[in-house]
C-alpha cells in the first residue's frame, strides 16, 4: 500500500449516508440519535398528555373511550420515562462523558450502537400496543404504567407487546449502563482521578449502577406476568396459590429507583450549569458525590412506600416511612450545595441558569409533598388521588425534564458549533415554567378534595380546577413547538460558538469538554489529554 492509500485506509472520518447512522460506533453520532429519538418520543407522550387534559377539560366522556383513555395513561408514562427522559439523558451521557473525562469514545462502541437501535423497536411495540385493541387485539392495557395484575393478566395482546417492549428497553438500558460504567472506570485520561470527574459523570456512574440493579427485577416481574397470561402459571393469582402483591413488590423494587434514574442525570447537569453561571467552583463537590451515592443506596430500600394500602404490617410500613423521609436528607443537602455555589457568585441568568434556579425551587416543593406522601396515615387518604399525580409531575418535570432542558441549552453551542437565540430561550423558559405550574399546581387541591386518578371522568365539583389545569396543559404542550423551533434554528446556523462557549465554564466545570472546538471533530481525542 502506498503511504497515501494507507492514509485513506486510516481515515476515520464519518461514513457517508445512512451507514453513518445505522452502523455508527461514534459516541457523538449515537448521542445525537438518542436526543432526536427522545424529542420524537417527547412529542408522542406529550400528545397523549394533551389528549388526556382535553378529555378532562369538563366532566363527562367526550373525546375518547374510557379504556383507550386508560391505555393512554399507561403509554404516556412508558413513552415519557423510557422513550423521552432516559434516552435524552443517555444522549447527553454519550456526548459528554467521553469528552469530559478525555476518552476517545465509549469503551464499547458496537454495544453502544446496539443499545440505541433497540429503542426504536421498543417504541414501535409500545405504539402497536395502543393500536391492536382496535383490530381485535382484546382489551387495552388499562393498568397504568405499573401493570398490576389481575387487570394486566386480563388485558389483550397489547399487554404482550408492552411486556416485550419493556424487555427490549431493559436490555438497552443494561447494555448502555455496562458501557457507561466501563468507560468511566477504564477510559479516563491521565490525571483524571475519580475526585476530579465532573459531577455529571458521577451522576451517570450512579445512575448506571441503579439501572443494572433494578431492571432485572422488572424484567422478572413482567416475565412472570407473561407466564401467568399464557403458560398456566399463577405467580400473581391467589386462586392458584400466588399473590398479586408480589408483582407490586417486584414492580416498585424497580419503580422507585427508576425515579432516581430519571433525576440523577439532571442533578449532574445542575452540578455543571450552576457553577458556570455563578463563576465559582461547585460548593462541596466531594459531599455532593457522597450524597449522590447515599441517595442511590437509600433509593434501593424504600420501594414499598407506593403500597401502603395493601395491608403490610405496621412494622413494615413504619420502616418504609422512615426510610422514605430519610431521602429528603441527601436531596435537601444537594440543593443547599447548589444554593451555596450561587452564594456571592458573579451570577448571570442565561436560559440554562434560569432552568437550574427554577428546578431548585420546584423540586424542593415536590420534596415537601413527597414527605407528606411518605407519612403512612396521611398517604392512606392521598393514595390514588390527583395529589399523587401533582406530586410526581413536580418531581419529574422540573427534576428530570427541565434539568435536561438546562443541559440542552448549555451544551447546544458545544454540540452544534452555534449559539442558540437567547431571547427565544428565555421566552421558552418563562412560557413552559408558567404553563407547567398552571397545569399541575391546582391538581394538588382536587387531589386533596378526593379526585381519583386514572379515570376519564370526574364529579362536577372538580370542574373549575380541571379547566385551569387543562388550559395550562395545552399551553405547556404548545410551548414545546417553540423549543423545537429554537433547536432547529440553532442546528441550521447562527452566531458561532467558541470552544469555551460559556464565560464561567472554565472556573466552574473543570471537565475536558472545553479543551476541544465547538462543534468537536468527529473523533475528539487522538491522544488522551492530560489533566494537571
Ligand atoms: Cu418511590
Boltz pocket constraint, residues with backbone or C-beta under 6 A from the ligand:
constraints:
  - pocket:
      binder: B
      contacts: [[A, 255], [A, 256], [A, 259], [A, 302], [A, 303], [A, 305], [A, 306]]
      max_distance: 6.0
